Amino acid sequence: MGQLTTVDATFLHAETGTTHAHIAGVGVVDPAGCPGGRLTAPLVASLIRERAHLAAPLRQRLVQVPFSLDHPYWEDDPDFTPERHISEIGLPAPGTRRQLAEVVAMLHERPLDRARPLWEIVLVQGLEGGLTAVYAKVHHAATDGVMAAETLAALLDLTPEPREVHPDPDRIPERAPALGDMLRTGLLKAALHPVKAALSMARAVPHADEIPGVAAIPGVGLASAFVQGALRREGLPRVPRSSAPPTPFNRPIGPRRAVACGELPLDEVKRIGRGLGGSVNDVVMALCATALRQWLDKRGELPDRPLVAGVPVSLRGGRSTTDACNQVSIMTAPLATHIPDPAGRFTAVRRDMDLVKRRFAVTSGSWVRELSGLVPAPVAGPLTRLVLQAGAAVSLRPINLVISNVPGPQFPLYLCGARVLGYYPISVVTDVSGGLNITVFSYDGTVDIGIVACRDLVPDPAEIIDHLDDALDELKALVAD
C-alpha cells in the first residue's frame, strides 16, 4: 500500500472525540453450514490467517513520520495476530434486529487502535432464528467503500465449501522506509509544497461550482464559468445549485450513535426504474428523498427548499484493483424534498442526478484530490480538525447528509460455510457532512440499507427505514397508474 495519499490522511486527521472515520458493515449469516453449526472467532481467525496476503488492509499497520513531517506509511505488521482483532458477544433473548442495532451502534462508537492493522470483527451470537451477525469495521484511511467490499470478498466464497487458498511464497513483507529516508522525503516534499499547492489550486478553481458549500456562494458559479471559458471548457455541463437548509441532523454531533437496518426487494426497485424512466440509483435517491421528507414533515421541520445530498462516487472505473487507497470523489445533488407531488419529486431527482452525473463524467470530481493536497503535511492534522470544529461552531452546511449506493453481487456468498443472508453498510457522520448517513448495498436480490446517525440528533433512525417502505409503496403506485 506504500504511503498514505493526501485523501487517505485526511480521514486520520478528521478524527476527534465525536467523529471516527471508520466504515463498517453488518452481515447477517446462517451458521448452519459451519463446522458444528456455529460461526466462531477461532474459525474466522483461521480463515483470515490463510487469506491475509490477499488483502493488504488486513495485515498492514501505520508507521508515523517523525514530527508529522509527512503522511504516514503502511507496512506489514510483524506481530500480526488475527485473534487480536476478532471477538464474540451474545445478544440477550429474544435477539431481535432492534437489539442488534443497539449493539452495533455501541460498537461503531469505539475508535480503532492505530498501533495495529486498522480493522475489527465482532461476531454477535444469539440473533433470532439461530442466526449470527458479523460486524466488520475498517478505517477509511485504509480503504474506500468499494475496496472494503472487495477486501471482505477475499474472505468469502461462492459455495458453502471454502475454496483452497495457497500462500504466496514469493511475497516479501512490505516495510516502511528507514527513519532517515522518511525525513529526507518529508523535507523535500515540504520544500516543493508551495509549487504543488499552487498547481492544485489552479486545477481546482475551474471546478469551484462542484465543491459542496462553495458552489452556493453568490458569484462562484459565474467565476467558475469565466475560468472555464478562459480555459476553453465552455462545454462543461452546469450543475444544479442549492444551499443546504437547516435540519435537525445538521447540528454539532456527539459521540453516541444510533443505527438502523432494512431491506427492499431489488426487483421492485428495478421495475420502478423501468416504469418511470430512471436508473436503480435514481430510484434509491428518490426513495431517500421521500423518506426524509416524511420524517422532517412529521416533526414540523420540513424546509421550504430541497435538502442537498453528498453522493460518493468511486474512481476505480469498474476495474478490479489491489490498490487499497481511497479512490473516491463526491457529487452533490438536490433531493427535491420540497416537492409534495411524488411524480414531480421523482422527475426532479432524476433530472438533477442526470445533470451531476454528466458533469462528473467530464471532470471526475478531481477537486477532492486537489483540495486535499493544498495543506502541507506537518499542519494538515491540526488544521483539518480546526476547520471541522469551526464549521460546527458557525453551522457550516455544505451538504445535509451523505447517501451512498454500492452495487454488490447478485448471488449468495459464504463465510466459513455460513451463508450471508444480508449485508448492511454502516458509514460515517461528521459535523460538516451531517449527523445522518444512508448507505445502501445491493446483494443477492435485495437492496440492503444501513443508516447511522448521531443519537442526540436522530435517536431512532428505524423511523426512516419505515418511511423508506412507505416511499417504495408510493413509487409502486405511480408505476401501477
N, C-alpha and C positions, 0 to 999 in steps of 0.2 A: 504493500500500500504506500510505502515511502513517506513523504511528508504531507501533513495536512494542507489542503488548499485554503485560501482565504475564506471561502464559503464554509468549509468544514470547521475551521477555527472559530467562526462566528457563533456556531452552536455551543461551543465551550464557553465563549465569552458571555453569552446571553444568560447563563445560569445565575440565579440569585436564590435567596431564601424562599421565594414564592414561585419561581419558574425553573423547571427542569426540562432539559432539551432531549429527552429520550422519547422514542416511539415504541409502541408495543402492539401486541395482538393477543386475542384470547381465542384459542382453538378449543372447540368442544369435540371430544373424541369418545368413541365407543371402545373400551379396552377389552372387549370380549376376545379379540384376536391376539392379544398379548400372551406371552407365557404365563400360565396361571390365571389368566383373565384379569390381570391388573397391570396398569402402566405405572412403573415405579421410578424413583430418582436413579437408582443404580442402573436400570435398563437404559434410561435416556443418557446417562453419563457414558456408558459403554459405547453407545451409538455415536456420540459426539467425539469421543476419543478416536474412533475409527475414521471419522469423516472431517475432522477439523482442518485437514490440509485442503479441503475443497472450498473453504470459505475463510478468508483472512480475518474478518471481524471476530470470529470465534476464538482465535488464538493470539491476537496481537494486542499489545498494550501501548499506552502513551509513554513517550520519553520527552521530558521538557528540556527546552534550550535554556541554559543559564541566563538569568536576568530577563527572561522572556524576550530575548533579543530577536527571536524568530519564532515562527509557528512550530508546534511540537512535531515529532516524528512518530511513526509506528514501528514497532519491532516485535518479533515473535517472543512471547513470554517464556523465558527459560524454565519457569516454575509452573507452567500451565497445568492446571488440575481441574477438569470439568466438574468434579464433585463440589468444588467451592462455589460454583455458580448455580447449582440446582438444589431446590428444596421441595418439601412436600408439606401441605397443610390440609386440614379437613374442614368441610362445611358442617355445621350442626344440622340435624334433621329439620325440615324435610329436604333441604338442599335445593331451594328454588333459584331461578335465574336472577331474581332480585337480590337474594343473599349473595350470589356470585358477584353481581355488580358492585355490591358494597365492599366485598373483599378486594376486588380488582382496583377499585378507587383508592383504597388504602395502600395497595402495592404500588400503584402508579405515583403516589406521593413521595416515595422513597428515592433519593438520588442513587446513582450508580457509583461504585468505588473506582476512582480514577487510577488507583495503583495496580489494577489488573485489567484484563480484557473487559470491555465495556458492554457486558450483556448479563442477563439473568433469566433463569427459567424457574417458575414456581408451578408445581403440579397441585391442583386443587381437587382433592378427592371428595366423594360424597354427594356429587350432583345428582339430582333426582333422575330416576330411570337407569341407575347404575353407570352413569357417565362420569367422565373426568374432564376437567378444564385445564388447559395448558396456557399459562400466562408467560409470554416470551417478550423480553424487553431488551432493546439495544440503543446505544446512544446515537443521536442524529449526526454527531461529528464523524462517526464511523461509516455511515451509510445513509442513503435516502430510502424512501418508501419502496420503490421498485426493487432496488438491490437487496433490501431487507427481506422482501418476499422471496427473492432468488436464494438468499442465504438460508432461509428456512426450508426452501425446496431441496437444498442439498441434504437435509436430514430426512426428507420424506421419500416415500416410494409409491410406485404405481400399483403395487399389489400388496396384499397382506404379508407376503413373504419378503422381508428386507433383501434388497439387492446386495450382492457382494461387492465391496469397495476395497480396492487394493491401495496401500500407501504408495506415495511417490518416492522411490528410493533415491532419485536424483535431486530432490528438493533440498536446498540449502536454507536453513533458518535465516530469516531476514533480521538484520541488526541495524540499529540506528548508527549514524556516523559517530566517529570519535569526538570527544569534547572539543578539541582544538578545531576540527573541521566544522563543527556546528557553529562555533564562534566566528570563524573566518567567513563562512557563508552568510551568517547573520549580519556581520559588519558590512559585507559587500552589498547585500540587499538594502541595508539602511542607507548606504551612500547613493544607491541608484533609485531609491524610492521616489524622490521628488519628480524625476523624469517619468517613471512609470505611472505615478498618480496623475500627472498632467495628461498623459495619453489616455488613461482610464476615464478621466473627466471629459475629455474631448469626445471619446466614443460614447459616453453615456448621455451627453446633452441632447443629441437628436431624438433620444427615446424618453425624454423627460415626461411626455404625456402618457407614458405607460406606468410610471412609478407610483405606487399607492400613496395617497396623501398629497404628493407633489402635483399630480395631474389635476387636482381640484383647485389649486391656487389660481386666482384670476391672472390671465396673461400667459400662463405656462403653455397652454395649447397653441397660442399664437406664436410664441417664441420658438417652440419646438417645430412648428410648421415652417417658420422662417429659416431655421437652421437646416431642416430637411430640404428646403428649396435651394439653399445655397450649396448644399452637397448633391444637388440634383436627385433628391429622393422624393420628389413631389408625389410619386405614385403610392406611397405608403398608405394603407388603409387607416382611416381615422378610428379611434377607439371611443366608445361611449363614456361620457364623463358624468360622474355623480359623486358628491361628497358623502361620506358615511354618516348617517344620522345617529344621534344618541339612542342607546338601548340599555336595558337592564344589564346586559352582559358586556357592555363597554365601559366598565369602571375598573379601578385598580383591583387586581386579583389577590386572593390569599393563598395560603399553602395547601389547603384541602381541596380534594377533587370529588366529583360525582360522575358516575359512569352509567350508561345505558346501552343495551344492545338489542338489535332486532333484525328482521329479515323480510324481504319482499321477493315474490316469485319473478325470476328474470324473464320468463316467457311473457308475463303480463307487461313488464316494462318495455320489452321489445315490441309487443303488439301495439302498445300505446304510441311508441315512437313511429311505427309504420303508419298508424292511423292518422296521426297529427303531423306527419312530415318532419320528424326530428330524430336525432340520434339517441342512443341509450343515455349518454351524458346529458343531453338536453332534458330528457325526462327526469333524470336524477336531480338536476338543478331546479327544475320546476317543482318537483315534489318537496324539495327542501324549502323553496320559496313559500309554498303554500303552508307547510307545517310551521315555519317561523312566523308567517303572517297570523295564523290561528293562535299560536302561543302568545304572541305580543298583544293581539286584539283581546284575548281573554283577560289580560291584565290591564287593559286600557292604556297600553303604551305603544300602540302601533304608529310609527312615524308616517308623516304625510309624503315622504319621499322614499325611494327604494333603498333597502339595505344593499351594501356592497360586499361581495364575497371575494376573498382571495382564493384562486384556484391553482394549486401547484401543477406543474407540467414537467414530465420527465424529458430530459435532453438526450436520452440514450438512443432515440431514433429506432426503437424496435430491435436493436442489435443485442445479442447476448454478449455480455462482457463480464470480466472478472474484476474490473476496476470498481472498487467499493466506495470511492469518494463520491460526494454529493454532485450529481449531475441533474440539477433541478432548477427551474425558474418558477415564476408565478405570474398568472394573468389576473386582472381584476375585472369583475363584471357586475353590473346592477342586477338585482334579483326580482325586480317588478313586484315587490311585496305591497306596494301602494295601490295596485290594480285589483279591484274587487272581483271582476269577472274572470272566471277560471280560464276561459278560452283566450281572452286578451292577455292574461298573465303568461300563459304558456307561449303565446306568439311573441311577446316581448322578450321573454327569457331566451327563446330560440334565436331571435334576431340579434340580441346583444352578444350571445355566445358565439354566433357566427362571425360577428364583427371582430371580437377579440381574438378568435382563432385565426382569422385571416391575417390580422396584424402580426400575431405571434409567428405564423408560418414564415413571415418575411424577416423578422428581427430576432426570433428565438429567445426573447427576453434576456438579452445579453447584459442589460443594466444591472442585474443581480450580481454577476461576477465582477463587473466594472466597479460598482459602488463598494463592494466588499474589499476591494484592493486599494481604496483611497487612503486608508489609515495605516500607518506603519505598525508593524507587529508589536513593538515594545509598549505602545499605548493603546492597542486595539481593545484589550480586555477592559481596562477601566473606562475607556471612552464609550464602548458599547453599552456597558451597564449604566453609565451616566445618562446616555441618550434614552435608554429604556425607562429609567426612573423619571427623567424629566418629561418624557412622553406621557407617563401615567399621571404625573402631577398637573399637567396642563390639559389633560383629557384629549391627547392626540389620538385621532381615529383614522388612520389611513384606510382601514377596512373594518367591517363589523365582525367578521368571523372567517375562518378558513373552511372550505368544503373541498374534499379531495375524493376522486374516483379512481381506484386502481383496478384494472382488469385482471382477473385471475383465471386459473384453469377450469374448464367445464367438464371435469371428470374427477372421480374421487381419489384422494390421496391417503396415505397411511403412515403413521408414526410408530415404529417398533411393533407393527401389526395392528395397531389401533386405527380404526377408520376415522378420518377427520370429517365431522358432520357439518361444521361451520367454522368460519374464521372471522373474527370481529376486530378490526383495527382500532387502536386507541392512540391518539396523537398528542399534540402539544397545545397548551393555551398560554398566552402571554398578555401582558398589559397592552401591547401595541396591536397584536393580531386579534385580540378579543378573548374573553373568558369562556368561549364556546367553540368547539371544533367538531365537525361532522365528517367522518371518513367512511367511504363505502368500498367494499371489495366483492367483486362478483366471483362466485365459486360454485361449481357443480350445480348449476341451475338456480341459484339464489343470489340475491343482492344482499350481502351481509353488511349491516350498518353498525358502526361504533361511534358513540357520542361521548366526549369528555368535556367537562365544564368545571369552572371554579364553583365549589359547593356554596360559597357565600352569595354568588350571583344567580346561579341556576341550580337550586337544591335538588330538583327531581327531573333530570333530562329524559326520564322514561315518558314524560308527558309529550315530548317532541316525537318520540317513537310512535306513540298513539296517533299523533297528528299526521305522521307520515302515512300510516294506514288509511286515515281519512282522505288524505291527499290522493292516494292511489285510487280509491273509490271514485273520487271526483273526476280524475282524468279518464278512468274507465267509462264513466257515464258520458263524457264528451265523445269518446270513440263510438260508443253504442248509438249515440244520436246521429 
